[in-house]
């Protein structure tokens, strides 16, 4: 699995960005958001139970990520059409403010090393990628445990200080000074 300090892999994927079939799909790649941080999180499958709780929680924080020049992307091994159907079906996903990547060939999940060998789906993995394409944070949880988007935002804040941040540091608090 790729980790902190590694370069995020190049990708070219279809993404679902709306519920309107005429405008629902766009092509995205790792250069689609120049100069921005990326928060890329993967989940196992559409039409499941833990996944929409995470996706909607990230959606609720989307403006805060945008305020930090960070674009959220989510994805799974489902197709763009399955993403569209899920957005239309699930009341909490209809107005999702960020793209849903369709890694149906499993190229990006394989390059990242997060494809679960037993099930063939993406592990529940989160990556914060700096504007130069370097992975600065990785988190992977068990398939049955949802992640904490507030913690991902807190880590992004800490990374963007370029300073030493103590345990449980929050934006606005003092950072550490090396003696």
Residue frames as a rotation matrix with the C-alpha (Angstrom) as fourth column:
UNK 1
0.580 0.815 0.000 0.00
0.815 -0.580 0.000 0.00
0.000 0.000 -1.000 0.00
UNK 2
-0.156 -0.592 0.791 1.22
0.464 -0.751 -0.471 3.50
0.872 0.293 0.391 -0.80
UNK 3
0.346 0.185 -0.920 1.90
0.938 -0.098 0.333 5.62
-0.028 -0.978 -0.208 2.23
UNK 4
0.895 -0.027 -0.446 3.03
0.088 -0.968 0.234 9.03
-0.438 -0.249 -0.864 3.46
UNK 5
0.006 -0.929 -0.371 5.76
-0.355 -0.349 0.867 10.45
-0.935 0.126 -0.332 1.25
UNK 6
-0.503 -0.110 0.857 4.78
0.638 0.622 0.454 8.44
-0.583 0.775 -0.242 -1.84
UNK 7
-0.875 0.239 -0.420 3.49
-0.448 -0.729 0.518 10.10
-0.182 0.641 0.745 -4.99
UNK 8
0.009 0.949 0.314 -0.23
-0.265 0.305 -0.915 9.66
-0.964 -0.075 0.254 -5.55
UNK 9
-0.515 -0.273 0.812 -0.67
0.568 0.601 0.562 7.58
-0.642 0.751 -0.155 -8.74
UNK 10
-0.821 0.281 -0.497 -1.73
-0.544 -0.652 0.528 9.11
-0.176 0.704 0.688 -11.99
UNK 11
-0.529 0.716 0.456 -5.32
0.532 0.698 -0.479 8.29
-0.661 -0.011 -0.750 -12.89
UNK 12
-0.834 0.460 -0.304 -7.97
-0.539 -0.568 0.622 9.02
0.114 0.683 0.722 -15.51
UNK 13
-0.817 0.576 -0.018 -11.46
0.542 0.757 -0.365 8.04
-0.196 -0.308 -0.931 -14.36
UNK 14
-0.309 0.843 0.440 -15.09
0.178 -0.404 0.897 8.81
0.934 0.356 -0.025 -15.03
UNK 15
-0.948 0.074 -0.311 -16.81
0.297 -0.150 -0.943 10.53
-0.116 -0.986 0.121 -12.13
UNK 16
-0.035 0.987 0.157 -20.42
0.833 -0.058 0.550 11.15
0.552 0.150 -0.820 -11.28
UNK 17
-0.909 -0.409 -0.083 -21.03
0.399 -0.793 -0.461 14.79
0.123 -0.452 0.884 -10.33
UNK 18
-0.657 0.753 0.031 -24.81
-0.739 -0.634 -0.228 15.30
-0.152 -0.173 0.973 -10.53
UNK 19
-0.422 0.614 0.667 -28.15
0.076 0.757 -0.649 13.51
-0.903 -0.223 -0.366 -10.80
UNK 20
0.535 0.576 -0.619 -28.96
-0.531 -0.341 -0.776 14.85
-0.658 0.743 0.123 -14.27
UNK 21
0.510 -0.313 0.801 -28.09
0.510 0.860 0.012 12.23
-0.693 0.402 0.599 -16.89
UNK 22
0.858 -0.142 0.494 -27.09
0.398 -0.424 -0.813 15.02
0.325 0.895 -0.307 -19.33
UNK 23
0.425 -0.711 0.560 -24.44
-0.544 -0.695 -0.470 16.44
0.724 -0.105 -0.682 -16.98
UNK 24
0.959 0.129 0.253 -23.83
-0.283 0.478 0.831 13.57
-0.014 -0.869 0.495 -14.56
UNK 25
0.700 -0.683 0.210 -20.46
0.616 0.726 0.305 12.35
-0.361 -0.084 0.929 -15.85
UNK 26
0.801 -0.575 -0.167 -17.06
-0.595 -0.734 -0.328 13.98
0.066 0.362 -0.930 -16.25
UNK 27
0.572 -0.744 -0.347 -13.55
0.528 0.657 -0.538 12.70
0.628 0.124 0.768 -16.83
UNK 28
0.875 -0.350 0.333 -11.17
-0.484 -0.641 0.596 13.47
0.005 -0.683 -0.731 -13.97
UNK 29
0.467 -0.791 -0.395 -7.49
0.476 0.601 -0.642 12.89
0.745 0.112 0.657 -13.46
UNK 30
0.292 -0.418 -0.860 -4.85
0.941 -0.034 0.336 13.74
-0.169 -0.908 0.384 -10.89
UNK 31
-0.811 -0.584 0.038 -4.23
0.578 -0.789 0.208 17.07
-0.091 0.191 0.977 -12.66
UNK 32
-0.088 0.891 0.445 -7.89
0.760 -0.229 0.609 18.18
0.645 0.391 -0.657 -12.64
UNK 33
0.907 0.403 -0.122 -7.37
0.368 -0.617 0.695 20.36
0.205 -0.675 -0.708 -9.55
UNK 34
0.051 -0.982 0.184 -4.00
0.638 -0.109 -0.762 22.12
0.768 0.156 0.621 -10.00
UNK 35
-0.552 -0.439 0.710 -2.61
-0.191 -0.762 -0.619 23.85
0.812 -0.477 0.336 -6.93
UNK 36
0.314 0.752 0.580 -5.11
-0.826 -0.085 0.558 22.21
0.469 -0.654 0.594 -4.60
UNK 37
-0.749 -0.307 0.588 -4.86
-0.590 0.712 -0.380 19.66
-0.302 -0.632 -0.714 -1.87
UNK 38
-0.170 0.716 -0.677 -6.89
-0.548 0.503 0.669 16.50
0.819 0.484 0.307 -2.47
UNK 39
-0.471 0.175 0.864 -8.83
-0.706 0.513 -0.489 14.47
-0.529 -0.840 -0.118 0.05
UNK 40
-0.224 0.322 -0.920 -9.45
-0.753 0.541 0.373 11.18
0.618 0.777 0.121 -1.73
UNK 41
-0.522 0.077 0.849 -11.45
-0.683 0.560 -0.470 8.58
-0.511 -0.825 -0.240 0.13
UNK 42
-0.571 0.250 -0.782 -12.54
-0.503 0.646 0.574 5.17
0.649 0.721 -0.243 -1.04
UNK 43
-0.178 0.597 0.782 -15.33
-0.837 0.326 -0.440 2.96
-0.518 -0.733 0.441 0.21
UNK 44
-0.652 -0.198 0.731 -16.22
-0.019 0.969 0.246 -0.67
-0.758 0.147 -0.636 -0.60
UNK 45
-0.761 0.441 0.476 -19.49
0.634 0.355 0.687 -0.47
0.134 0.825 -0.550 -2.57
UNK 46
-0.728 0.651 0.213 -22.52
-0.591 -0.754 0.287 1.60
0.347 0.083 0.934 -3.42
UNK 47
0.217 0.958 -0.187 -25.89
-0.571 0.280 0.772 0.63
0.792 -0.061 0.608 -1.93
UNK 48
-0.269 -0.343 -0.900 -24.32
0.574 0.693 -0.436 -0.42
0.774 -0.634 0.010 1.37
UNK 49
0.606 0.699 -0.379 -24.81
0.652 -0.165 0.740 0.74
0.455 -0.696 -0.556 4.94
UNK 50
0.262 -0.593 -0.761 -21.68
0.732 -0.391 0.558 2.30
-0.628 -0.704 0.332 6.47
UNK 51
-0.509 -0.623 0.594 -20.58
0.858 -0.316 0.404 4.02
-0.064 0.715 0.696 3.27
UNK 52
0.087 0.547 0.832 -23.38
0.579 -0.708 0.405 6.61
0.811 0.447 -0.378 2.96
UNK 53
0.849 0.172 -0.500 -22.84
0.523 -0.412 0.746 7.72
-0.078 -0.895 -0.440 6.56
UNK 54
-0.064 -0.961 -0.269 -19.23
0.687 -0.238 0.687 8.59
-0.724 -0.141 0.675 5.71
UNK 55
-0.507 -0.122 0.853 -20.02
0.826 -0.350 0.441 10.15
0.245 0.929 0.278 2.35
UNK 56
0.479 0.761 0.438 -22.68
0.546 -0.649 0.530 12.43
0.687 -0.015 -0.726 3.80
UNK 57
0.711 -0.299 -0.637 -20.40
0.543 -0.342 0.767 13.37
-0.447 -0.891 -0.080 6.72
UNK 58
-0.477 -0.870 0.125 -17.69
0.730 -0.314 0.607 14.43
-0.489 0.381 0.785 4.26
UNK 59
-0.225 0.484 0.846 -20.38
0.779 -0.432 0.455 16.26
0.586 0.761 -0.279 2.28
UNK 60
0.787 0.555 -0.269 -21.37
0.589 -0.549 0.592 18.23
0.181 -0.625 -0.759 5.37
UNK 61
0.404 -0.735 -0.545 -17.73
0.356 -0.422 0.834 19.38
-0.843 -0.531 0.092 5.70
UNK 62
0.282 -0.313 0.907 -17.19
0.959 0.125 -0.255 20.08
-0.034 0.942 0.335 1.99
UNK 63
0.827 0.067 0.558 -17.24
0.181 -0.972 -0.151 23.88
0.532 0.225 -0.816 2.39
UNK 64
0.818 -0.559 0.133 -14.64
-0.337 -0.279 0.899 23.66
-0.466 -0.781 -0.417 5.15
UNK 65
0.198 -0.748 0.633 -12.36
0.655 0.582 0.482 21.54
-0.729 0.319 0.605 2.95
UNK 66
0.450 0.031 0.892 -12.90
0.823 -0.403 -0.401 24.03
0.347 0.915 -0.207 0.09
UNK 67
0.984 -0.074 0.162 -11.93
-0.132 -0.913 0.386 26.88
0.120 -0.401 -0.908 2.44
UNK 68
0.428 -0.869 0.247 -8.59
-0.261 0.143 0.955 25.12
-0.865 -0.473 -0.166 2.83
UNK 69
0.123 -0.308 -0.943 -8.07
-0.987 -0.141 -0.083 24.75
-0.108 0.941 -0.321 -0.94
UNK 70
-0.826 -0.330 0.457 -8.79
-0.338 0.939 0.067 21.03
-0.451 -0.099 -0.887 -0.70
UNK 71
-0.146 0.747 -0.648 -10.95
-0.931 0.119 0.346 19.16
0.336 0.654 0.678 -3.19
UNK 72
-0.253 0.167 0.953 -12.76
-0.526 0.803 -0.280 16.08
-0.812 -0.572 -0.115 -1.90
UNK 73
-0.195 0.232 -0.953 -13.04
-0.848 0.448 0.282 13.07
0.492 0.864 0.110 -4.20
UNK 74
-0.050 0.176 0.983 -14.67
-0.664 0.730 -0.165 9.81
-0.746 -0.661 0.080 -3.24
UNK 75
-0.084 0.006 -0.996 -14.69
-0.938 0.338 0.082 6.54
0.337 0.941 -0.022 -5.11
UNK 76
0.153 0.125 0.980 -15.33
-0.466 0.884 -0.040 2.85
-0.872 -0.451 0.193 -5.28
UNK 77
-0.842 -0.467 0.268 -15.08
-0.045 0.557 0.829 0.05
-0.537 0.686 -0.491 -7.83
UNK 78
0.077 0.952 0.296 -18.67
0.597 0.194 -0.778 0.71
-0.798 0.237 -0.554 -8.92
UNK 79
-0.420 -0.170 0.891 -19.43
0.890 -0.269 0.368 2.25
0.177 0.948 0.265 -12.33
UNK 80
-0.998 0.063 -0.012 -20.46
-0.062 -0.995 -0.083 5.84
-0.017 -0.082 0.996 -12.87
UNK 81
-0.370 0.921 -0.125 -23.98
-0.336 -0.007 0.942 4.57
0.866 0.390 0.312 -13.66
UNK 82
0.043 0.324 -0.945 -24.23
0.761 0.602 0.242 2.74
0.647 -0.730 -0.221 -10.34
UNK 83
-0.803 -0.350 -0.482 -23.02
0.577 -0.658 -0.484 5.93
-0.148 -0.667 0.730 -8.60
UNK 84
-0.834 0.532 0.146 -25.77
-0.388 -0.754 0.530 7.85
0.392 0.385 0.836 -10.41
UNK 85
-0.031 0.859 -0.511 -28.43
0.088 0.512 0.855 5.31
0.996 -0.019 -0.091 -9.44
UNK 86
-0.201 -0.101 -0.974 -27.30
0.935 0.275 -0.222 5.42
0.291 -0.956 0.039 -5.79
UNK 87
-0.979 -0.156 -0.128 -27.31
0.184 -0.952 -0.243 9.23
-0.084 -0.261 0.962 -5.73
UNK 88
-0.562 0.827 0.030 -30.84
-0.491 -0.362 0.793 9.18
0.666 0.431 0.609 -7.12
UNK 89
0.071 0.603 -0.794 -31.98
0.263 0.757 0.599 6.44
0.962 -0.252 -0.105 -4.74
UNK 90
-0.155 -0.244 -0.957 -30.44
0.969 0.152 -0.195 7.57
0.193 -0.958 0.213 -1.45
UNK 91
0.764 0.619 0.182 -32.01
0.578 -0.782 0.234 10.74
0.287 -0.074 -0.955 -0.01
UNK 92
0.724 -0.512 -0.462 -28.75
0.153 -0.534 0.832 11.87
-0.672 -0.673 -0.308 1.62
UNK 93
-0.267 -0.903 0.336 -26.62
0.554 0.141 0.820 11.54
-0.789 0.405 0.463 -1.53
UNK 94
0.469 0.596 0.652 -28.79
0.861 -0.145 -0.487 13.48
-0.196 0.790 -0.582 -3.98
UNK 95
0.970 -0.102 0.222 -26.98
-0.042 -0.965 -0.259 16.78
0.240 0.241 -0.940 -3.45
UNK 96
0.555 -0.825 -0.108 -23.51
0.680 0.375 0.630 15.39
-0.479 -0.423 0.769 -2.87
UNK 97
0.892 -0.111 -0.437 -21.11
-0.218 -0.954 -0.204 18.31
-0.395 0.277 -0.876 -3.50
UNK 98
-0.085 -0.979 -0.184 -18.07
-0.804 -0.041 0.593 16.36
-0.589 0.198 -0.784 -4.73
UNK 99
0.103 0.096 -0.990 -17.30
-0.903 0.427 -0.052 13.84
0.418 0.899 0.131 -7.49
UNK 100
0.495 0.070 0.866 -17.68
-0.461 0.866 0.194 10.08
-0.737 -0.495 0.461 -7.12
UNK 101
-0.302 -0.729 -0.615 -14.86
-0.942 0.126 0.312 8.29
-0.150 0.673 -0.724 -8.96
UNK 102
0.817 0.560 0.139 -15.69
-0.503 0.809 -0.303 5.08
-0.282 0.178 0.943 -10.83
UNK 103
-0.245 -0.968 -0.046 -12.65
-0.936 0.224 0.271 2.78
-0.252 0.109 -0.962 -10.63
UNK 104
0.704 0.698 0.127 -14.36
-0.641 0.702 -0.309 -0.11
-0.305 0.137 0.943 -12.44
UNK 105
0.613 -0.566 -0.552 -11.08
-0.185 0.576 -0.796 -1.48
0.768 0.590 0.249 -13.83
UNK 106
0.957 -0.174 -0.231 -9.63
0.270 0.245 0.931 -1.29
-0.105 -0.954 0.281 -10.31
UNK 107
0.343 -0.871 0.351 -6.56
0.590 -0.091 -0.802 0.51
0.731 0.482 0.483 -11.63
UNK 108
0.040 -0.330 0.943 -6.35
-0.471 -0.839 -0.274 3.30
0.881 -0.433 -0.189 -9.04
UNK 109
0.757 0.271 0.594 -7.29
-0.652 0.279 0.705 1.09
0.025 -0.921 0.388 -6.09
UNK 110
0.865 -0.500 -0.043 -4.68
0.494 0.863 -0.105 -1.43
0.090 0.070 0.994 -7.22
UNK 111
0.153 -0.840 0.520 -2.00
0.339 -0.450 -0.826 1.25
0.928 0.302 0.216 -7.71
UNK 112
0.151 -0.023 0.988 -2.73
-0.752 -0.651 0.100 2.55
0.641 -0.759 -0.116 -4.22
UNK 113
-0.758 -0.433 -0.488 -2.64
-0.106 0.820 -0.563 -0.97
0.644 -0.375 -0.667 -2.78
UNK 114
-0.732 0.539 0.417 -6.11
-0.594 -0.205 -0.778 -0.69
-0.334 -0.817 0.470 -1.26
UNK 115
0.009 0.725 -0.689 -7.95
-0.802 0.418 0.428 -3.34
0.598 0.548 0.585 -3.26
UNK 116
0.043 0.080 0.996 -9.14
-0.853 0.523 -0.005 -5.97
-0.521 -0.849 0.091 -0.80
UNK 117
-0.750 -0.469 -0.466 -7.89
-0.652 0.640 0.407 -9.34
0.107 0.609 -0.786 -2.05
UNK 118
-0.861 0.426 0.277 -10.68
0.242 0.823 -0.513 -11.35
-0.447 -0.375 -0.812 -0.45
UNK 119
0.029 0.994 -0.104 -13.61
0.447 -0.106 -0.888 -9.28
-0.894 -0.020 -0.448 -1.71
UNK 120
-0.351 -0.249 0.902 -12.27
0.936 -0.097 0.338 -7.41
0.003 0.964 0.268 -4.76
UNK 121
0.698 0.600 0.391 -13.56
0.569 -0.796 0.207 -4.06
0.436 0.078 -0.897 -3.46
UNK 122
-0.075 -0.701 0.709 -11.78
-0.067 -0.706 -0.705 -0.95
0.995 -0.100 0.006 -2.24
UNK 123
-0.315 -0.098 -0.944 -10.75
0.920 0.215 -0.329 -0.85
0.235 -0.972 0.023 1.38
UNK 124
0.813 0.582 -0.015 -12.11
0.547 -0.755 0.361 2.01
0.199 -0.301 -0.933 3.48
UNK 125
-0.106 -0.980 -0.171 -9.06
0.971 -0.139 0.196 4.24
-0.215 -0.145 0.966 2.83
UNK 126
0.937 0.328 -0.121 -8.46
0.312 -0.940 -0.135 8.00
-0.158 0.089 -0.983 3.00
UNK 127
-0.084 -0.973 0.217 -5.57
0.996 -0.075 0.047 9.95
-0.029 0.220 0.975 1.48
UNK 128
0.819 0.126 -0.560 -4.61
0.116 -0.992 -0.053 13.61
-0.562 -0.022 -0.827 1.89
UNK 129
0.179 -0.707 0.684 -2.47
0.979 0.197 -0.052 14.65
-0.098 0.679 0.728 -1.06
UNK 130
-0.008 -0.246 -0.969 -0.60
0.302 -0.925 0.232 17.95
-0.953 -0.291 0.082 -1.19
UNK 131
0.718 0.390 -0.576 -0.61
-0.334 -0.533 -0.777 20.23
-0.611 0.751 -0.252 -4.27
UNK 132
-0.157 -0.844 -0.513 2.63
-0.968 0.030 0.248 18.59
-0.194 0.535 -0.822 -5.48
UNK 133
0.393 0.425 -0.815 0.94
-0.651 0.755 0.080 15.17
0.649 0.499 0.573 -5.57
UNK 134
-0.675 -0.686 -0.271 2.65
-0.235 0.547 -0.803 13.79
0.700 -0.479 -0.530 -2.46
UNK 135
0.362 0.772 -0.523 0.63
0.303 0.433 0.849 11.69
0.882 -0.465 -0.077 -0.02
UNK 136
-0.473 -0.519 0.712 0.77
-0.425 -0.573 -0.700 13.38
0.772 -0.634 0.050 3.38
UNK 137
-0.474 0.400 0.785 -1.80
-0.777 0.229 -0.586 11.32
-0.414 -0.887 0.202 5.32
UNK 138
-0.465 0.369 -0.805 -3.25
-0.380 0.738 0.558 7.81
0.800 0.565 -0.203 5.00
UNK 139
-0.530 0.381 0.758 -5.95
-0.735 0.239 -0.635 6.16
-0.423 -0.893 0.153 7.06
UNK 140
-0.440 0.420 -0.794 -7.49
-0.426 0.680 0.596 2.72
0.790 0.601 -0.121 6.51
UNK 141
-0.379 0.391 0.839 -10.19
-0.866 0.169 -0.471 1.20
-0.325 -0.905 0.275 8.67
UNK 142
-0.831 0.198 0.520 -11.84
0.196 0.979 -0.059 -2.18
-0.521 0.053 -0.852 8.79
UNK 143
-0.811 0.544 0.215 -14.71
0.222 -0.053 0.974 -2.63
0.541 0.837 -0.078 6.35
UNK 144
0.011 0.899 -0.438 -17.20
0.845 0.226 0.485 -2.53
0.535 -0.376 -0.757 9.23
UNK 145
0.095 -0.068 -0.993 -15.96
0.819 -0.561 0.117 0.72
-0.565 -0.825 0.003 10.82
UNK 146
0.723 0.242 0.647 -16.65
0.594 -0.696 -0.403 4.18
0.353 0.676 -0.647 9.44
UNK 147
-0.377 -0.926 -0.002 -14.00
0.856 -0.348 -0.382 6.87
0.353 -0.145 0.924 9.49
UNK 148
0.292 0.395 -0.871 -14.09
0.763 -0.646 -0.037 10.32
-0.577 -0.653 -0.490 11.10
UNK 149
0.331 -0.141 0.933 -14.15
0.806 -0.473 -0.357 13.16
0.492 0.870 -0.042 8.51
UNK 150
0.975 -0.003 0.221 -13.63
-0.116 -0.858 0.500 15.74
0.189 -0.514 -0.837 11.29
UNK 151
0.545 -0.828 0.135 -10.31
0.155 0.258 0.954 14.06
-0.824 -0.498 0.269 12.09
UNK 152
0.115 -0.478 0.871 -9.28
0.985 0.171 -0.036 14.17
-0.131 0.862 0.490 8.42
UNK 153
0.663 0.187 0.725 -10.06
0.364 -0.926 -0.094 17.91
0.654 0.327 -0.682 8.39
UNK 154
0.936 -0.351 0.033 -8.07
-0.176 -0.383 0.907 18.37
-0.305 -0.855 -0.420 11.63
UNK 155
0.249 -0.881 0.401 -5.07
0.602 0.465 0.649 16.60
-0.759 0.080 0.646 10.09
UNK 156
0.277 -0.098 0.956 -5.36
0.888 -0.354 -0.294 18.75
0.367 0.930 -0.011 6.95
UNK 157
0.935 0.083 0.344 -5.29
-0.043 -0.938 0.343 21.86
0.351 -0.336 -0.874 9.14
UNK 158
0.701 -0.708 0.088 -2.20
-0.023 0.100 0.995 20.56
-0.713 -0.699 0.054 10.92
UNK 159
0.148 -0.654 0.742 -0.41
0.892 0.412 0.186 19.67
-0.427 0.634 0.644 7.69
UNK 160
0.467 0.114 0.877 -1.11
0.693 -0.664 -0.283 23.10
0.550 0.739 -0.389 6.26
UNK 161
0.974 -0.191 -0.120 0.63
-0.054 -0.713 0.699 24.82
-0.219 -0.674 -0.705 9.19
UNK 162
0.515 -0.844 -0.150 4.00
0.085 0.224 -0.971 23.31
0.853 0.487 0.187 8.13
UNK 163
-0.148 -0.506 0.850 4.75
-0.862 -0.354 -0.362 23.25
0.484 -0.786 -0.384 11.86
UNK 164
-0.854 -0.137 -0.501 4.93
0.125 0.883 -0.453 20.66
0.504 -0.450 -0.737 14.63
UNK 165
-0.096 0.909 0.405 1.43
-0.749 -0.334 0.572 19.97
0.655 -0.248 0.713 15.94
UNK 166
-0.826 -0.248 0.506 0.85
-0.551 0.542 -0.634 18.12
-0.117 -0.803 -0.585 19.22
UNK 167
-0.829 0.549 -0.105 -1.65
0.540 0.835 0.103 15.35
0.144 0.029 -0.989 19.85
UNK 168
0.015 0.983 -0.184 -5.26
0.978 -0.053 -0.202 16.53
-0.208 -0.177 -0.962 19.44
UNK 169
-0.788 -0.340 -0.514 -4.08
0.233 -0.936 0.262 19.91
-0.570 0.086 0.817 18.08
UNK 170
0.258 0.881 0.397 -6.88
0.893 -0.061 -0.445 22.00
-0.368 0.469 -0.803 16.55
UNK 171
-0.131 -0.249 0.960 -6.79
0.755 -0.652 -0.066 24.96
0.642 0.716 0.273 14.18
UNK 172
0.538 0.271 0.798 -6.06
-0.125 -0.911 0.393 28.17
0.834 -0.311 -0.456 16.09
UNK 173
0.969 -0.238 -0.062 -4.10
0.119 0.232 0.965 26.47
-0.216 -0.943 0.253 18.86
UNK 174
0.409 -0.900 -0.154 -0.38
-0.849 -0.437 0.297 26.94
-0.335 0.009 -0.942 19.38
UNK 175
0.808 -0.304 -0.504 2.01
-0.078 0.793 -0.604 24.70
0.584 0.528 0.617 17.55
UNK 176
0.794 -0.579 -0.183 5.20
0.427 0.317 0.847 23.29
-0.432 -0.751 0.500 19.06
UNK 177
0.746 -0.657 -0.110 8.57
-0.613 -0.613 -0.498 24.95
0.260 0.440 -0.860 18.72
UNK 178
0.675 -0.594 -0.438 11.65
0.510 0.804 -0.305 22.76
0.533 -0.017 0.846 18.42
UNK 179
0.909 -0.359 -0.210 14.20
0.007 -0.491 0.871 23.58
-0.416 -0.794 -0.444 21.14
